[in-house]
Amino acid sequence: MEDVDPESLKTAAERLLQKIGNVAVVLGSVPEAGKVSIVAAFSSEVNKKGLQAGKFVGAIAKICGGGGGGRPNLAQASGRDASKLPEALEQAETELKSALG
């Protein structure tokens, strides 16, 4: 999602989680040049499988030269290398598919 500020990205992730249900939502944005924002929202069912949004999003944000964290069900991160956001989101998808199979 382009040009979406971190708070709006968080709201979008929360709404998707509520609407879809038993899922893991990971969204990324480049709100301004050189800035990356990533949000992860996990349902309680995902948490029960051992995944925590805070730990997950922090590791993904490292790809973009950043970090972050939060609660097991909702977390935010930021980074400095916007060119790496596609790679970070692909890694997130790969890890979630592997863990949730």
Biopython code that builds the backbone (N, CA, C, O; Angstrom):
import numpy as np
from Bio.PDB.StructureBuilder import StructureBuilder

atoms = [
    (1, "MET", "N", (0.856, -1.168, 0.000)),
    (1, "MET", "CA", (0.000, 0.000, 0.000)),
    (1, "MET", "C", (0.907, 1.238, 0.000)),
    (1, "MET", "O", (1.746, 1.402, 0.886)),
    (2, "GLU", "N", (0.730, 2.091, -0.988)),
    (2, "GLU", "CA", (1.570, 3.279, -1.075)),
    (2, "GLU", "C", (0.983, 4.430, -0.280)),
    (2, "GLU", "O", (-0.233, 4.571, -0.153)),
    (3, "ASP", "N", (1.877, 5.245, 0.248)),
    (3, "ASP", "CA", (1.497, 6.497, 0.904)),
    (3, "ASP", "C", (0.479, 6.338, 2.022)),
    (3, "ASP", "O", (-0.352, 7.224, 2.222)),
    (4, "VAL", "N", (0.523, 5.235, 2.751)),
    (4, "VAL", "CA", (-0.386, 5.021, 3.872)),
    (4, "VAL", "C", (0.408, 5.206, 5.163)),
    (4, "VAL", "O", (1.425, 4.545, 5.376)),
    (5, "ASP", "N", (-0.062, 6.104, 6.017)),
    (5, "ASP", "CA", (0.658, 6.363, 7.258)),
    (5, "ASP", "C", (0.537, 5.154, 8.193)),
    (5, "ASP", "O", (-0.379, 4.346, 8.042)),
    (6, "PRO", "N", (1.455, 5.028, 9.157)),
    (6, "PRO", "CA", (1.470, 3.855, 10.037)),
    (6, "PRO", "C", (0.158, 3.607, 10.787)),
    (6, "PRO", "O", (-0.254, 2.456, 10.931)),
    (7, "GLU", "N", (-0.490, 4.642, 11.256)),
    (7, "GLU", "CA", (-1.738, 4.457, 12.013)),
    (7, "GLU", "C", (-2.852, 3.924, 11.115)),
    (7, "GLU", "O", (-3.618, 3.055, 11.529)),
    (8, "SER", "N", (-2.945, 4.437, 9.896)),
    (8, "SER", "CA", (-3.956, 3.946, 8.948)),
    (8, "SER", "C", (-3.673, 2.508, 8.541)),
    (8, "SER", "O", (-4.596, 1.717, 8.348)),
    (9, "LEU", "N", (-2.396, 2.174, 8.413)),
    (9, "LEU", "CA", (-2.011, 0.802, 8.075)),
    (9, "LEU", "C", (-2.446, -0.149, 9.192)),
    (9, "LEU", "O", (-2.966, -1.233, 8.928)),
    (10, "LYS", "N", (-2.230, 0.266, 10.433)),
    (10, "LYS", "CA", (-2.647, -0.531, 11.590)),
    (10, "LYS", "C", (-4.168, -0.722, 11.593)),
    (10, "LYS", "O", (-4.658, -1.826, 11.825)),
    (11, "THR", "N", (-4.898, 0.345, 11.337)),
    (11, "THR", "CA", (-6.360, 0.261, 11.285)),
    (11, "THR", "C", (-6.818, -0.689, 10.186)),
    (11, "THR", "O", (-7.744, -1.473, 10.392)),
    (12, "ALA", "N", (-6.183, -0.625, 9.029)),
    (12, "ALA", "CA", (-6.535, -1.516, 7.912)),
    (12, "ALA", "C", (-6.291, -2.973, 8.290)),
    (12, "ALA", "O", (-7.118, -3.835, 7.992)),
    (13, "ALA", "N", (-5.165, -3.257, 8.941)),
    (13, "ALA", "CA", (-4.850, -4.627, 9.352)),
    (13, "ALA", "C", (-5.870, -5.137, 10.369)),
    (13, "ALA", "O", (-6.314, -6.282, 10.279)),
    (14, "GLU", "N", (-6.240, -4.301, 11.327)),
    (14, "GLU", "CA", (-7.230, -4.695, 12.336)),
    (14, "GLU", "C", (-8.588, -4.979, 11.696)),
    (14, "GLU", "O", (-9.259, -5.944, 12.060)),
    (15, "ARG", "N", (-8.987, -4.148, 10.756)),
    (15, "ARG", "CA", (-10.283, -4.351, 10.080)),
    (15, "ARG", "C", (-10.285, -5.618, 9.237)),
    (15, "ARG", "O", (-11.274, -6.351, 9.222)),
    (16, "LEU", "N", (-9.190, -5.879, 8.538)),
    (16, "LEU", "CA", (-9.099, -7.115, 7.756)),
    (16, "LEU", "C", (-9.179, -8.332, 8.671)),
    (16, "LEU", "O", (-9.862, -9.306, 8.354)),
    (17, "LEU", "N", (-8.492, -8.280, 9.793)),
    (17, "LEU", "CA", (-8.516, -9.388, 10.743)),
    (17, "LEU", "C", (-9.936, -9.636, 11.248)),
    (17, "LEU", "O", (-10.379, -10.782, 11.329)),
    (18, "GLN", "N", (-10.641, -8.570, 11.583)),
    (18, "GLN", "CA", (-12.023, -8.694, 12.058)),
    (18, "GLN", "C", (-12.932, -9.261, 10.976)),
    (18, "GLN", "O", (-13.796, -10.093, 11.253)),
    (19, "LYS", "N", (-12.733, -8.809, 9.747)),
    (19, "LYS", "CA", (-13.604, -9.207, 8.643)),
    (19, "LYS", "C", (-13.363, -10.651, 8.204)),
    (19, "LYS", "O", (-14.310, -11.380, 7.909)),
    (20, "ILE", "N", (-12.099, -11.058, 8.161)),
    (20, "ILE", "CA", (-11.750, -12.372, 7.630)),
    (20, "ILE", "C", (-11.761, -13.453, 8.702)),
    (20, "ILE", "O", (-12.175, -14.582, 8.437)),
    (21, "GLY", "N", (-11.310, -13.118, 9.917)),
    (21, "GLY", "CA", (-11.349, -14.101, 10.996)),
    (21, "GLY", "C", (-10.015, -14.747, 11.290)),
    (21, "GLY", "O", (-9.053, -14.065, 11.640)),
    (22, "ASN", "N", (-9.952, -16.054, 11.149)),
    (22, "ASN", "CA", (-8.792, -16.857, 11.532)),
    (22, "ASN", "C", (-7.654, -16.702, 10.529)),
    (22, "ASN", "O", (-7.450, -17.555, 9.666)),
    (23, "VAL", "N", (-6.911, -15.593, 10.657)),
    (23, "VAL", "CA", (-5.862, -15.303, 9.680)),
    (23, "VAL", "C", (-4.678, -14.579, 10.320)),
    (23, "VAL", "O", (-4.713, -14.167, 11.479)),
    (24, "ALA", "N", (-3.646, -14.447, 9.519)),
    (24, "ALA", "CA", (-2.516, -13.573, 9.820)),
    (24, "ALA", "C", (-2.485, -12.525, 8.715)),
    (24, "ALA", "O", (-2.437, -12.861, 7.531)),
    (25, "VAL", "N", (-2.513, -11.260, 9.104)),
    (25, "VAL", "CA", (-2.479, -10.154, 8.144)),
    (25, "VAL", "C", (-1.153, -9.427, 8.311)),
    (25, "VAL", "O", (-0.787, -9.040, 9.420)),
    (26, "VAL", "N", (-0.434, -9.240, 7.206)),
    (26, "VAL", "CA", (0.792, -8.456, 7.220)),
    (26, "VAL", "C", (0.683, -7.443, 6.085)),
    (26, "VAL", "O", (0.526, -7.810, 4.921)),
    (27, "LEU", "N", (0.768, -6.163, 6.443)),
    (27, "LEU", "CA", (0.668, -5.095, 5.459)),
    (27, "LEU", "C", (1.916, -4.228, 5.530)),
    (27, "LEU", "O", (2.507, -4.056, 6.596)),
    (28, "GLY", "N", (2.305, -3.689, 4.390)),
    (28, "GLY", "CA", (3.457, -2.802, 4.340)),
    (28, "GLY", "C", (3.150, -1.567, 3.529)),
    (28, "GLY", "O", (2.317, -1.592, 2.623)),
    (29, "SER", "N", (3.837, -0.476, 3.867)),
    (29, "SER", "CA", (3.631, 0.778, 3.168)),
    (29, "SER", "C", (4.926, 1.578, 3.150)),
    (29, "SER", "O", (5.815, 1.377, 3.978)),
    (30, "VAL", "N", (5.008, 2.477, 2.197)),
    (30, "VAL", "CA", (6.085, 3.458, 2.142)),
    (30, "VAL", "C", (5.404, 4.816, 2.310)),
    (30, "VAL", "O", (5.023, 5.448, 1.325)),
    (31, "PRO", "N", (5.250, 5.266, 3.566)),
    (31, "PRO", "CA", (4.503, 6.496, 3.820)),
    (31, "PRO", "C", (5.212, 7.759, 3.334)),
    (31, "PRO", "O", (4.559, 8.768, 3.067)),
    (32, "GLU", "N", (6.533, 7.714, 3.218)),
    (32, "GLU", "CA", (7.311, 8.825, 2.674)),
    (32, "GLU", "C", (8.642, 8.271, 2.197)),
    (32, "GLU", "O", (9.020, 7.154, 2.550)),
    (33, "ALA", "N", (9.344, 9.045, 1.404)),
    (33, "ALA", "CA", (10.603, 8.582, 0.823)),
    (33, "ALA", "C", (11.549, 8.074, 1.901)),
    (33, "ALA", "O", (11.820, 8.755, 2.890)),
    (34, "GLY", "N", (12.049, 6.851, 1.684)),
    (34, "GLY", "CA", (13.015, 6.275, 2.599)),
    (34, "GLY", "C", (12.451, 5.724, 3.888)),
    (34, "GLY", "O", (13.214, 5.328, 4.770)),
    (35, "LYS", "N", (11.155, 5.687, 4.022)),
    (35, "LYS", "CA", (10.527, 5.169, 5.242)),
    (35, "LYS", "C", (9.647, 3.969, 4.891)),
    (35, "LYS", "O", (8.952, 3.964, 3.874)),
    (36, "VAL", "N", (9.693, 2.953, 5.758)),
    (36, "VAL", "CA", (8.872, 1.759, 5.587)),
    (36, "VAL", "C", (8.059, 1.557, 6.852)),
    (36, "VAL", "O", (8.558, 1.743, 7.961)),
    (37, "SER", "N", (6.812, 1.179, 6.678)),
    (37, "SER", "CA", (5.952, 0.834, 7.807)),
    (37, "SER", "C", (5.363, -0.548, 7.542)),
    (37, "SER", "O", (4.861, -0.819, 6.451)),
    (38, "ILE", "N", (5.427, -1.419, 8.548)),
    (38, "ILE", "CA", (4.897, -2.778, 8.428)),
    (38, "ILE", "C", (4.036, -3.063, 9.647)),
    (38, "ILE", "O", (4.404, -2.722, 10.771)),
    (39, "VAL", "N", (2.890, -3.687, 9.420)),
    (39, "VAL", "CA", (1.981, -4.055, 10.509)),
    (39, "VAL", "C", (1.632, -5.532, 10.372)),
    (39, "VAL", "O", (1.414, -6.029, 9.268)),
    (40, "ALA", "N", (1.581, -6.227, 11.505)),
    (40, "ALA", "CA", (1.141, -7.622, 11.535)),
    (40, "ALA", "C", (-0.006, -7.740, 12.535)),
    (40, "ALA", "O", (0.091, -7.262, 13.666)),
    (41, "ALA", "N", (-1.089, -8.381, 12.107)),
    (41, "ALA", "CA", (-2.234, -8.647, 12.979)),
    (41, "ALA", "C", (-2.549, -10.134, 12.884)),
    (41, "ALA", "O", (-2.847, -10.641, 11.803)),
    (42, "PHE", "N", (-2.484, -10.832, 14.015)),
    (42, "PHE", "CA", (-2.695, -12.275, 14.049)),
    (42, "PHE", "C", (-3.923, -12.595, 14.886)),
    (42, "PHE", "O", (-4.126, -12.010, 15.950)),
    (43, "SER", "N", (-4.743, -13.529, 14.402)),
    (43, "SER", "CA", (-5.890, -13.992, 15.177)),
    (43, "SER", "C", (-5.404, -14.865, 16.334)),
    (43, "SER", "O", (-4.255, -15.307, 16.349)),
    (44, "SER", "N", (-6.271, -15.102, 17.282)),
    (44, "SER", "CA", (-5.897, -15.938, 18.428)),
    (44, "SER", "C", (-5.555, -17.355, 17.978)),
    (44, "SER", "O", (-4.731, -18.020, 18.607)),
    (45, "GLU", "N", (-6.176, -17.824, 16.898)),
    (45, "GLU", "CA", (-5.871, -19.150, 16.374)),
    (45, "GLU", "C", (-4.431, -19.218, 15.861)),
    (45, "GLU", "O", (-3.760, -20.238, 16.014)),
    (46, "VAL", "N", (-3.968, -18.136, 15.257)),
    (46, "VAL", "CA", (-2.587, -18.069, 14.782)),
    (46, "VAL", "C", (-1.636, -18.044, 15.976)),
    (46, "VAL", "O", (-0.603, -18.714, 15.964)),
    (47, "ASN", "N", (-1.984, -17.268, 17.012)),
    (47, "ASN", "CA", (-1.172, -17.230, 18.233)),
    (47, "ASN", "C", (-1.061, -18.615, 18.856)),
    (47, "ASN", "O", (0.000, -18.980, 19.363)),
    (48, "LYS", "N", (-2.139, -19.388, 18.826)),
    (48, "LYS", "CA", (-2.139, -20.735, 19.412)),
    (48, "LYS", "C", (-1.173, -21.673, 18.683)),
    (48, "LYS", "O", (-0.733, -22.679, 19.240)),
    (49, "LYS", "N", (-0.849, -21.332, 17.434)),
    (49, "LYS", "CA", (0.106, -22.147, 16.668)),
    (49, "LYS", "C", (1.543, -21.706, 16.926)),
    (49, "LYS", "O", (2.468, -22.178, 16.266)),
    (50, "GLY", "N", (1.730, -20.799, 17.890)),
    (50, "GLY", "CA", (3.063, -20.399, 18.293)),
    (50, "GLY", "C", (3.609, -19.140, 17.644)),
    (50, "GLY", "O", (4.761, -18.779, 17.886)),
    (51, "LEU", "N", (2.824, -18.470, 16.838)),
    (51, "LEU", "CA", (3.293, -17.246, 16.184)),
    (51, "LEU", "C", (2.844, -16.014, 16.969)),
    (51, "LEU", "O", (1.692, -15.918, 17.390)),
    (52, "GLN", "N", (3.763, -15.084, 17.156)),
    (52, "GLN", "CA", (3.457, -13.833, 17.833)),
    (52, "GLN", "C", (3.764, -12.679, 16.891)),
    (52, "GLN", "O", (4.858, -12.602, 16.330)),
    (53, "ALA", "N", (2.811, -11.796, 16.720)),
    (53, "ALA", "CA", (2.963, -10.688, 15.771)),
    (53, "ALA", "C", (4.180, -9.831, 16.083)),
    (53, "ALA", "O", (4.897, -9.431, 15.166)),
    (54, "GLY", "N", (4.429, -9.538, 17.358)),
    (54, "GLY", "CA", (5.547, -8.683, 17.731)),
    (54, "GLY", "C", (6.889, -9.229, 17.305)),
    (54, "GLY", "O", (7.694, -8.517, 16.706)),
    (55, "LYS", "N", (7.131, -10.482, 17.610)),
    (55, "LYS", "CA", (8.399, -11.115, 17.229)),
    (55, "LYS", "C", (8.490, -11.249, 15.710)),
    (55, "LYS", "O", (9.547, -11.026, 15.120)),
    (56, "PHE", "N", (7.382, -11.612, 15.095)),
    (56, "PHE", "CA", (7.352, -11.835, 13.656)),
    (56, "PHE", "C", (7.679, -10.552, 12.891)),
    (56, "PHE", "O", (8.560, -10.551, 12.031)),
    (57, "VAL", "N", (6.978, -9.469, 13.198)),
    (57, "VAL", "CA", (7.157, -8.224, 12.447)),
    (57, "VAL", "C", (8.537, -7.614, 12.693)),
    (57, "VAL", "O", (9.100, -6.977, 11.803)),
    (58, "GLY", "N", (9.080, -7.803, 13.885)),
    (58, "GLY", "CA", (10.425, -7.301, 14.162)),
    (58, "GLY", "C", (11.467, -7.953, 13.273)),
    (58, "GLY", "O", (12.363, -7.287, 12.755)),
    (59, "ALA", "N", (11.343, -9.266, 13.102)),
    (59, "ALA", "CA", (12.280, -9.996, 12.246)),
    (59, "ALA", "C", (12.112, -9.600, 10.777)),
    (59, "ALA", "O", (13.103, -9.459, 10.061)),
    (60, "ILE", "N", (10.895, -9.424, 10.334)),
    (60, "ILE", "CA", (10.634, -9.041, 8.946)),
    (60, "ILE", "C", (11.173, -7.633, 8.672)),
    (60, "ILE", "O", (11.726, -7.378, 7.603)),
    (61, "ALA", "N", (11.012, -6.723, 9.634)),
    (61, "ALA", "CA", (11.460, -5.339, 9.453)),
    (61, "ALA", "C", (12.977, -5.236, 9.325)),
    (61, "ALA", "O", (13.477, -4.283, 8.728)),
    (62, "LYS", "N", (13.712, -6.192, 9.869)),
    (62, "LYS", "CA", (15.179, -6.163, 9.751)),
    (62, "LYS", "C", (15.614, -6.192, 8.292)),
    (62, "LYS", "O", (16.655, -5.635, 7.944)),
    (63, "ILE", "N", (14.831, -6.831, 7.441)),
    (63, "ILE", "CA", (15.139, -6.878, 6.008)),
    (63, "ILE", "C", (15.170, -5.462, 5.440)),
    (63, "ILE", "O", (15.940, -5.175, 4.523)),
    (64, "CYS", "N", (14.332, -4.577, 5.984)),
    (64, "CYS", "CA", (14.238, -3.189, 5.519)),
    (64, "CYS", "C", (15.116, -2.247, 6.338)),
    (64, "CYS", "O", (14.967, -1.028, 6.255)),
    (65, "GLY", "N", (16.020, -2.803, 7.119)),
    (65, "GLY", "CA", (16.910, -1.972, 7.914)),
    (65, "GLY", "C", (16.236, -1.341, 9.115)),
    (65, "GLY", "O", (16.562, -0.218, 9.498)),
    (66, "GLY", "N", (15.302, -2.054, 9.706)),
    (66, "GLY", "CA", (14.582, -1.491, 10.841)),
    (66, "GLY", "C", (14.268, -2.525, 11.888)),
    (66, "GLY", "O", (14.947, -3.545, 12.005)),
    (67, "GLY", "N", (13.241, -2.251, 12.639)),
    (67, "GLY", "CA", (12.812, -3.154, 13.690)),
    (67, "GLY", "C", (11.477, -2.707, 14.231)),
    (67, "GLY", "O", (10.911, -1.707, 13.789)),
    (68, "GLY", "N", (10.985, -3.450, 15.181)),
    (68, "GLY", "CA", (9.702, -3.109, 15.779)),
    (68, "GLY", "C", (9.241, -4.217, 16.674)),
    (68, "GLY", "O", (9.989, -5.145, 16.980)),
    (69, "GLY", "N", (8.012, -4.118, 17.089)),
    (69, "GLY", "CA", (7.454, -5.130, 17.965)),
    (69, "GLY", "C", (6.074, -4.729, 18.413)),
    (69, "GLY", "O", (5.477, -3.787, 17.892)),
    (70, "GLY", "N", (5.581, -5.456, 19.383)),
    (70, "GLY", "CA", (4.241, -5.182, 19.879)),
    (70, "GLY", "C", (3.683, -6.379, 20.603)),
    (70, "GLY", "O", (4.425, -7.196, 21.148)),
    (71, "ARG", "N", (2.396, -6.474, 20.606)),
    (71, "ARG", "CA", (1.695, -7.552, 21.295)),
    (71, "ARG", "C", (1.673, -8.821, 20.435)),
    (71, "ARG", "O", (1.987, -8.773, 19.246)),
    (72, "PRO", "N", (1.302, -9.953, 21.037)),
    (72, "PRO", "CA", (1.222, -11.193, 20.264)),
    (72, "PRO", "C", (0.209, -11.126, 19.114)),
    (72, "PRO", "O", (0.363, -11.817, 18.107)),
    (73, "ASN", "N", (-0.824, -10.293, 19.267)),
    (73, "ASN", "CA", (-1.854, -10.238, 18.232)),
    (73, "ASN", "C", (-1.740, -9.036, 17.294)),
    (73, "ASN", "O", (-2.339, -9.048, 16.218)),
    (74, "LEU", "N", (-0.986, -7.995, 17.673)),
    (74, "LEU", "CA", (-0.878, -6.800, 16.832)),
    (74, "LEU", "C", (0.462, -6.120, 17.071)),
    (74, "LEU", "O", (0.845, -5.866, 18.213)),
    (75, "ALA", "N", (1.169, -5.828, 15.991)),
    (75, "ALA", "CA", (2.488, -5.222, 16.127)),
    (75, "ALA", "C", (2.802, -4.347, 14.919)),
    (75, "ALA", "O", (2.271, -4.540, 13.825)),
    (76, "GLN", "N", (3.693, -3.372, 15.159)),
    (76, "GLN", "CA", (4.129, -2.471, 14.104)),
    (76, "GLN", "C", (5.648, -2.425, 14.066)),
    (76, "GLN", "O", (6.324, -2.662, 15.067)),
    (77, "ALA", "N", (6.162, -2.114, 12.889)),
    (77, "ALA", "CA", (7.603, -1.971, 12.721)),
    (77, "ALA", "C", (7.861, -0.897, 11.670)),
    (77, "ALA", "O", (6.968, -0.503, 10.920)),
    (78, "SER", "N", (9.094, -0.443, 11.639)),
    (78, "SER", "CA", (9.479, 0.529, 10.626)),
    (78, "SER", "C", (10.867, 0.178, 10.112)),
    (78, "SER", "O", (11.597, -0.607, 10.717)),
    (79, "GLY", "N", (11.206, 0.776, 8.991)),
    (79, "GLY", "CA", (12.502, 0.542, 8.390)),
    (79, "GLY", "C", (12.929, 1.740, 7.571)),
    (79, "GLY", "O", (12.167, 2.688, 7.385)),
    (80, "ARG", "N", (14.169, 1.686, 7.079)),
    (80, "ARG", "CA", (14.739, 2.815, 6.342)),
    (80, "ARG", "C", (14.954, 2.526, 4.857)),
    (80, "ARG", "O", (15.224, 3.449, 4.087)),
    (81, "ASP", "N", (14.839, 1.270, 4.442)),
    (81, "ASP", "CA", (15.140, 0.916, 3.053)),
    (81, "ASP", "C", (13.857, 0.461, 2.336)),
    (81, "ASP", "O", (13.506, -0.719, 2.345)),
    (82, "ALA", "N", (13.179, 1.421, 1.722)),
    (82, "ALA", "CA", (11.915, 1.136, 1.055)),
    (82, "ALA", "C", (12.065, 0.164, -0.109)),
    (82, "ALA", "O", (11.114, -0.535, -0.456)),
    (83, "SER", "N", (13.240, 0.112, -0.709)),
    (83, "SER", "CA", (13.442, -0.794, -1.840)),
    (83, "SER", "C", (13.364, -2.259, -1.412)),
    (83, "SER", "O", (13.158, -3.136, -2.252)),
    (84, "LYS", "N", (13.524, -2.531, -0.131)),
    (84, "LYS", "CA", (13.493, -3.904, 0.385)),
    (84, "LYS", "C", (12.106, -4.354, 0.834)),
    (84, "LYS", "O", (11.932, -5.511, 1.215)),
    (85, "LEU", "N", (11.108, -3.456, 0.797)),
    (85, "LEU", "CA", (9.769, -3.825, 1.268)),
    (85, "LEU", "C", (9.186, -5.024, 0.524)),
    (85, "LEU", "O", (8.652, -5.921, 1.177)),
    (86, "PRO", "N", (9.258, -5.089, -0.814)),
    (86, "PRO", "CA", (8.732, -6.286, -1.492)),
    (86, "PRO", "C", (9.393, -7.576, -1.002)),
    (86, "PRO", "O", (8.716, -8.584, -0.803)),
    (87, "GLU", "N", (10.702, -7.544, -0.809)),
    (87, "GLU", "CA", (11.421, -8.715, -0.309)),
    (87, "GLU", "C", (10.936, -9.092, 1.094)),
    (87, "GLU", "O", (10.753, -10.270, 1.400)),
    (88, "ALA", "N", (10.732, -8.087, 1.932)),
    (88, "ALA", "CA", (10.264, -8.332, 3.303)),
    (88, "ALA", "C", (8.876, -8.959, 3.308)),
    (88, "ALA", "O", (8.613, -9.882, 4.078)),
    (89, "LEU", "N", (7.987, -8.461, 2.453)),
    (89, "LEU", "CA", (6.628, -9.008, 2.401)),
    (89, "LEU", "C", (6.622, -10.424, 1.825)),
    (89, "LEU", "O", (5.829, -11.263, 2.254)),
    (90, "GLU", "N", (7.497, -10.693, 0.860)),
    (90, "GLU", "CA", (7.612, -12.056, 0.326)),
    (90, "GLU", "C", (8.103, -13.011, 1.413)),
    (90, "GLU", "O", (7.614, -14.135, 1.528)),
    (91, "GLN", "N", (9.070, -12.560, 2.205)),
    (91, "GLN", "CA", (9.587, -13.380, 3.303)),
    (91, "GLN", "C", (8.494, -13.648, 4.329)),
    (91, "GLN", "O", (8.379, -14.759, 4.846)),
    (92, "ALA", "N", (7.688, -12.623, 4.622)),
    (92, "ALA", "CA", (6.580, -12.781, 5.566)),
    (92, "ALA", "C", (5.602, -13.843, 5.058)),
    (92, "ALA", "O", (5.158, -14.702, 5.819)),
    (93, "GLU", "N", (5.274, -13.776, 3.779)),
    (93, "GLU", "CA", (4.345, -14.745, 3.196)),
    (93, "GLU", "C", (4.916, -16.159, 3.259)),
    (93, "GLU", "O", (4.209, -17.102, 3.616)),
    (94, "THR", "N", (6.178, -16.304, 2.917)),
    (94, "THR", "CA", (6.826, -17.612, 2.944)),
    (94, "THR", "C", (6.820, -18.198, 4.354)),
    (94, "THR", "O", (6.484, -19.367, 4.545)),
    (95, "GLU", "N", (7.192, -17.382, 5.340)),
    (95, "GLU", "CA", (7.240, -17.852, 6.722)),
    (95, "GLU", "C", (5.855, -18.207, 7.244)),
    (95, "GLU", "O", (5.697, -19.207, 7.945)),
    (96, "LEU", "N", (4.850, -17.401, 6.910)),
    (96, "LEU", "CA", (3.493, -17.695, 7.377)),
    (96, "LEU", "C", (2.953, -18.976, 6.739)),
    (96, "LEU", "O", (2.324, -19.787, 7.419)),
    (97, "LYS", "N", (3.188, -19.160, 5.460)),
    (97, "LYS", "CA", (2.728, -20.376, 4.792)),
    (97, "LYS", "C", (3.387, -21.596, 5.396)),
    (97, "LYS", "O", (2.739, -22.626, 5.581)),
    (98, "SER", "N", (4.669, -21.492, 5.707)),
    (98, "SER", "CA", (5.395, -22.604, 6.302)),
    (98, "SER", "C", (4.868, -22.915, 7.702)),
    (98, "SER", "O", (4.671, -24.080, 8.046)),
    (99, "ALA", "N", (4.643, -21.899, 8.493)),
    (99, "ALA", "CA", (4.209, -22.090, 9.880)),
    (99, "ALA", "C", (2.757, -22.509, 10.008)),
    (99, "ALA", "O", (2.394, -23.260, 10.913)),
    (100, "LEU", "N", (1.921, -22.014, 9.089)),
    (100, "LEU", "CA", (0.474, -22.262, 9.204)),
    (100, "LEU", "C", (-0.005, -23.356, 8.253)),
    (100, "LEU", "O", (-1.108, -23.885, 8.391)),
    (101, "GLY", "N", (0.850, -23.680, 7.289)),
    (101, "GLY", "CA", (0.641, -24.728, 6.327)),
    (101, "GLY", "C", (-0.708, -25.074, 5.956)),
    (101, "GLY", "O", (-0.913, -25.967, 5.134)),
]
sb = StructureBuilder()
sb.init_structure("model")
sb.init_model(0)
sb.init_chain("A")
sb.init_seg("    ")
for serial, (resi, resn, name, xyz) in enumerate(atoms, 1):
    if name == "N":
        sb.init_residue(resn, " ", resi, " ")
    sb.init_atom(name, np.array(xyz, "f"), 0.0, 1.0, " ", f" {name:<3s}", serial, name[0])
structure = sb.get_structure()
